[in-house]
Amino acid sequence: MPEQQAPQDLQAIIDDIYRELTPRLGEGKVADYIPQLARVDSRRFGMAIVTTGGQIYRVGDAEVPFSIQSISKVFTLTLALGKHGENIWHRVGREPSGSAFNSIVQLEHEGGKPRNPFINAGAITISDLILAGHTPKELIGEIVQFVRYLADDDTIVIDHEVARSETATGFRNVALANFMRSFGKLDHPAEHVLGVYFHHCALAMTCVQLAKAGLFLAAGGANPLTGHSVVSRQRARRINALMLTCGHYDGSGDFAYRVGLPGKSGVGGGIMAVAPSKASVAVWSPGLNENGNSLLGSLALEMLAARTGWSVFGP
């Protein structure tokens, strides 16, 4: 018979990670091109684990809300797949970009079809797809309700200051949307699509809420804490595959190499990661590396994967 492993003390593991990283708090560069994000204290650090068995472990600023930014693209992709199924892949690809998350060069080369749903152009396309039959305000409300449903938490809201800040300064995203519109790749007015995009990126969540919201991806498509069925097991597996290959922009290969978990980052400094059949993890540290991913957040997840053996490629 195979030797049984002793239960892991996950609280001790993340306490140790936090203690080891404390001297490095503040490293990295806070996203300053969105004025509201530039005001965030770079020394913040939080981490939370929610297991498929229902245990919750937290450390540091795990209960402090932050702007989840591009992590929200996992939730809008899930909504789009629910509404349109595999048809969405006619509009957006499934390949890593190898370019910056807000690059326009690749988009022109490929005729206005974004490489994947996690770069900005791809997420704008997803917003356009799920806008069908809704006003922007209705859809924004639906996205908030969906995330509340996933996390089983009705206190989750959009940070309207961040949304206004992004709307006022998001010139590159405005260009991307209008560029796709010029190729006939958007069905709705660019300003309507961007309104949805800027608002879902401005969702404010804590590490604990975010880990709960991602738990369905660790548990075969259903949230074991609530019994809520979200997607099929096959669809959960496919969303995880996209997070592993595309979830960290042009740093996705390095994240897979070092951490080995499906994950999605945001320029607010958050990362949501999934250990299939085991747990959902969220970490927040606002200082970013050169690819726009949380510097200490990535390192914390690398340490967690090494100490738990959770990498999808083996312990």
C-alpha positions as CSV (number, residue, x, y, z in Angstrom):
1,M,0.0,0.0,0.0
2,P,1.2,3.5,-0.7
3,E,2.5,5.4,2.3
4,Q,0.0,7.9,3.6
5,Q,1.1,11.5,4.0
6,A,0.6,13.3,7.3
7,P,-1.8,16.2,7.1
8,Q,-0.1,19.5,6.3
9,D,-0.1,22.4,8.7
10,L,-1.1,25.0,6.2
11,Q,-1.4,27.8,8.8
12,A,2.2,27.1,9.9
13,I,3.4,27.1,6.3
14,I,1.8,30.4,5.4
15,D,2.9,32.0,8.7
16,D,6.5,30.9,7.8
17,I,6.2,32.3,4.3
18,Y,4.9,35.7,5.7
19,R,7.7,35.8,8.2
20,E,10.4,35.1,5.6
21,L,9.0,37.7,3.2
22,T,8.4,40.4,5.8
23,P,11.9,42.0,5.3
24,R,11.1,42.4,1.6
25,L,7.7,44.1,1.9
26,G,7.6,47.1,-0.4
27,E,9.6,45.5,-3.2
28,G,8.4,45.9,-6.7
29,K,6.7,48.8,-8.4
30,V,3.1,49.7,-7.6
31,A,0.9,50.2,-10.7
32,D,1.0,54.0,-11.1
33,Y,-0.7,54.4,-14.5
34,I,-4.0,54.1,-12.7
35,P,-3.9,57.0,-10.2
36,Q,-6.0,55.2,-7.5
37,L,-3.7,52.2,-7.5
38,A,-0.7,54.4,-7.1
39,R,-2.0,55.4,-3.7
40,V,-1.9,51.9,-2.3
41,D,0.7,51.1,0.4
42,S,3.3,48.9,-1.2
43,R,4.1,47.2,2.1
44,R,0.7,45.5,2.2
45,F,0.8,41.7,2.1
46,G,-2.1,39.2,2.6
47,M,-2.5,35.5,1.8
48,A,-5.5,33.1,2.2
49,I,-6.0,29.4,1.5
50,V,-9.5,27.8,1.3
51,T,-9.4,24.1,1.0
52,T,-11.9,21.9,-0.8
53,G,-12.7,20.5,2.7
54,G,-13.8,23.9,3.8
55,Q,-10.8,24.9,6.0
56,I,-9.7,28.6,5.7
57,Y,-6.2,29.8,6.5
58,R,-5.1,33.4,6.4
59,V,-2.1,35.6,7.2
60,G,-1.3,39.3,7.1
61,D,-3.7,41.6,5.3
62,A,-5.9,38.8,4.1
63,E,-9.1,40.6,5.2
64,V,-8.2,44.0,3.5
65,P,-10.1,44.7,0.2
66,F,-8.0,45.5,-2.8
67,S,-8.6,46.1,-6.5
68,I,-8.6,42.7,-8.2
69,Q,-8.2,44.1,-11.7
70,S,-7.5,41.4,-14.2
71,I,-8.3,38.5,-11.9
72,S,-11.9,39.5,-12.7
73,K,-11.3,38.2,-16.2
74,V,-11.6,34.7,-14.9
75,F,-15.1,35.4,-13.7
76,T,-16.2,37.2,-16.9
77,L,-14.7,34.3,-19.0
78,T,-16.8,31.9,-16.9
79,L,-19.9,34.0,-17.5
80,A,-19.2,34.1,-21.3
81,L,-18.7,30.4,-21.5
82,G,-22.0,29.9,-19.7
83,K,-23.9,32.3,-22.0
84,H,-22.2,31.4,-25.4
85,G,-20.3,28.1,-24.8
86,E,-17.5,27.2,-27.1
87,N,-18.7,29.8,-29.7
88,I,-16.6,32.4,-27.8
89,W,-13.4,31.0,-29.4
90,H,-14.5,32.3,-32.8
91,R,-13.8,35.8,-31.3
92,V,-10.9,35.2,-29.0
93,G,-8.0,32.8,-29.1
94,R,-6.5,30.4,-26.5
95,E,-2.8,30.9,-27.0
96,P,-0.2,32.7,-24.8
97,S,0.4,36.2,-26.1
98,G,4.2,36.7,-25.6
99,S,3.4,40.4,-25.6
100,A,2.6,43.0,-23.0
101,F,-1.0,42.7,-21.6
102,N,-2.0,46.0,-23.3
103,S,-0.1,45.5,-26.6
104,I,-1.8,46.7,-29.8
105,V,0.9,45.4,-32.2
106,Q,-0.2,41.7,-32.1
107,L,-3.8,42.7,-32.4
108,E,-3.1,44.4,-35.7
109,H,-1.1,41.5,-37.0
110,E,-3.9,39.0,-36.2
111,G,-6.8,41.0,-37.7
112,G,-8.3,42.2,-34.5
113,K,-8.8,38.8,-32.9
114,P,-7.1,38.8,-29.4
115,R,-4.7,36.0,-28.5
116,N,-6.5,35.0,-25.3
117,P,-9.3,36.2,-22.9
118,F,-6.8,37.4,-20.2
119,I,-4.9,40.1,-22.1
120,N,-6.8,43.4,-22.2
121,A,-8.0,43.1,-25.7
122,G,-9.3,39.6,-25.1
123,A,-11.1,40.7,-21.9
124,I,-12.7,43.6,-23.8
125,T,-13.9,41.1,-26.4
126,I,-15.4,39.0,-23.6
127,S,-17.1,42.1,-22.1
128,D,-18.6,42.7,-25.6
129,L,-19.9,39.1,-25.8
130,I,-21.6,39.1,-22.4
131,L,-23.1,42.6,-23.1
132,A,-25.5,41.0,-25.6
133,G,-29.1,41.7,-24.4
134,H,-28.1,43.9,-21.5
135,T,-27.4,47.6,-20.8
136,P,-23.9,48.1,-19.4
137,K,-25.4,48.9,-16.0
138,E,-27.4,45.7,-16.0
139,L,-24.4,43.6,-16.9
140,I,-22.2,45.3,-14.3
141,G,-24.8,44.4,-11.7
142,E,-24.9,40.8,-13.0
143,I,-21.1,40.4,-12.8
144,V,-21.1,41.7,-9.2
145,Q,-23.9,39.3,-8.3
146,F,-22.1,36.4,-9.9
147,V,-18.9,37.1,-8.0
148,R,-20.9,37.4,-4.7
149,Y,-22.5,34.0,-5.6
150,L,-19.1,32.4,-6.1
151,A,-17.7,33.7,-2.9
152,D,-21.0,33.4,-1.0
153,D,-20.5,37.0,0.2
154,D,-23.0,39.8,-0.5
155,T,-20.6,42.5,0.8
156,I,-18.4,42.4,-2.4
157,V,-18.6,45.7,-4.3
158,I,-17.0,47.7,-7.1
159,D,-14.6,50.4,-6.0
160,H,-16.1,53.3,-8.0
161,E,-13.1,55.5,-7.3
162,V,-10.9,53.0,-9.1
163,A,-13.5,52.6,-11.9
164,R,-13.5,56.4,-12.4
165,S,-9.7,56.5,-12.3
166,E,-9.4,53.8,-15.0
167,T,-12.1,55.5,-17.2
168,A,-10.3,58.8,-17.0
169,T,-6.8,57.4,-17.8
170,G,-7.4,54.2,-19.8
171,F,-6.4,55.6,-23.1
172,R,-4.6,52.4,-24.3
173,N,-7.7,50.3,-23.6
174,V,-9.9,52.9,-25.5
175,A,-7.5,52.5,-28.4
176,L,-7.7,48.7,-28.2
177,A,-11.5,48.7,-28.2
178,N,-11.7,51.2,-31.1
179,F,-9.1,49.2,-33.0
180,M,-11.1,46.0,-32.7
181,R,-14.2,48.0,-33.7
182,S,-12.4,49.1,-36.8
183,F,-12.0,45.4,-37.7
184,G,-15.7,44.8,-37.1
185,K,-14.8,42.7,-34.0
186,L,-17.1,44.5,-31.5
187,D,-20.9,44.2,-31.6
188,H,-21.5,47.1,-29.2
189,P,-20.3,50.7,-29.0
190,A,-16.8,50.8,-27.7
191,E,-17.7,53.1,-24.8
192,H,-20.4,50.7,-23.6
193,V,-18.0,47.7,-23.7
194,L,-15.3,49.7,-21.9
195,G,-17.7,50.8,-19.2
196,V,-18.3,47.2,-18.4
197,Y,-14.6,46.3,-18.6
198,F,-13.4,49.2,-16.4
199,H,-16.0,48.4,-13.7
200,H,-15.4,44.6,-13.5
201,C,-11.7,45.3,-13.2
202,A,-12.5,47.7,-10.3
203,L,-14.0,44.9,-8.1
204,A,-12.7,45.1,-4.6
205,M,-12.1,41.9,-2.7
206,T,-10.1,40.5,0.1
207,C,-7.8,37.5,-0.2
208,V,-10.3,35.4,1.7
209,Q,-13.2,36.4,-0.6
210,L,-11.1,35.8,-3.7
211,A,-9.9,32.4,-2.5
212,K,-13.6,31.4,-1.9
213,A,-14.6,32.7,-5.3
214,G,-12.0,30.6,-7.0
215,L,-12.8,27.4,-5.1
216,F,-15.1,26.1,-7.8
217,L,-12.1,25.8,-10.1
218,A,-10.3,23.6,-7.5
219,A,-13.3,21.4,-6.9
220,G,-14.4,20.3,-10.3
221,G,-16.8,23.1,-11.1
222,A,-18.8,23.3,-7.8
223,N,-18.2,25.2,-4.6
224,P,-18.0,22.5,-1.9
225,L,-18.7,25.1,0.9
226,T,-22.1,26.1,-0.6
227,G,-23.0,23.2,-2.8
228,H,-23.4,25.7,-5.7
229,S,-22.7,24.2,-9.1
230,V,-21.0,26.7,-11.3
231,V,-19.6,24.9,-14.4
232,S,-19.0,21.4,-15.6
233,R,-15.9,19.5,-14.5
234,Q,-14.6,19.7,-18.1
235,R,-15.1,23.5,-18.2
236,A,-13.3,24.0,-14.9
237,R,-10.4,22.0,-16.2
238,R,-10.3,24.1,-19.3
239,I,-10.4,27.4,-17.4
240,N,-7.6,26.2,-15.3
241,A,-5.6,25.3,-18.4
242,L,-6.0,28.8,-19.7
243,M,-4.9,30.3,-16.4
244,L,-1.8,28.1,-16.4
245,T,-0.8,29.1,-19.9
246,C,-2.0,32.7,-20.2
247,G,-2.8,33.9,-16.7
248,H,0.4,35.9,-16.1
249,Y,0.7,37.7,-19.5
250,D,4.2,37.2,-20.9
251,G,5.3,36.0,-17.5
252,S,3.0,32.9,-17.7
253,G,5.8,30.5,-18.7
254,D,8.0,31.6,-15.8
255,F,5.1,31.3,-13.4
256,A,4.3,27.8,-14.6
257,Y,8.0,26.9,-14.3
258,R,8.4,28.3,-10.8
259,V,5.0,27.7,-9.2
260,G,3.2,25.1,-11.3
261,L,-0.3,26.2,-10.5
262,P,-3.1,27.7,-12.6
263,G,-3.3,31.3,-11.6
264,K,-4.5,34.7,-12.7
265,S,-2.8,38.0,-11.7
266,G,-3.9,41.6,-11.6
267,V,-2.0,44.8,-11.6
268,G,-3.6,45.6,-8.2
269,G,-1.0,43.1,-6.9
270,G,-3.3,40.2,-6.4
271,I,-3.0,36.6,-7.7
272,M,-5.6,33.9,-7.5
273,A,-4.2,30.4,-7.8
274,V,-5.7,26.9,-7.9
275,A,-4.4,23.6,-6.6
276,P,-6.8,21.2,-8.3
277,S,-8.8,19.0,-5.9
278,K,-6.9,20.6,-3.0
279,A,-7.4,24.4,-2.5
280,S,-7.9,27.8,-3.9
281,V,-5.3,30.4,-2.9
282,A,-5.2,34.2,-3.0
283,V,-2.2,36.4,-2.3
284,W,-1.9,40.2,-2.4
285,S,1.3,42.3,-2.5
286,P,1.0,45.5,-4.6
287,G,4.6,45.8,-5.8
288,L,4.8,44.4,-9.4
289,N,7.6,42.8,-11.4
290,E,8.5,43.8,-14.9
291,N,5.7,41.8,-16.4
292,G,3.0,43.4,-14.3
293,N,2.6,40.5,-11.8
294,S,2.9,40.7,-8.0
295,L,6.6,40.3,-7.2
296,L,6.3,39.0,-3.6
297,G,2.9,37.3,-4.4
298,S,4.6,35.2,-7.1
299,L,7.4,34.3,-4.7
300,A,4.9,33.4,-1.9
301,L,3.1,31.0,-4.2
302,E,6.4,29.5,-5.4
303,M,7.3,28.9,-1.7
304,L,3.8,27.5,-1.0
305,A,3.9,25.1,-4.0
306,A,7.4,23.9,-2.9
307,R,6.4,23.3,0.7
308,T,3.0,21.6,-0.1
309,G,4.0,19.7,-3.2
310,W,0.9,21.1,-4.9
311,S,2.4,21.8,-8.3
312,V,0.3,20.2,-11.0
313,F,3.5,18.8,-12.4
314,G,4.2,16.8,-9.3
315,P,5.7,17.3,-5.8
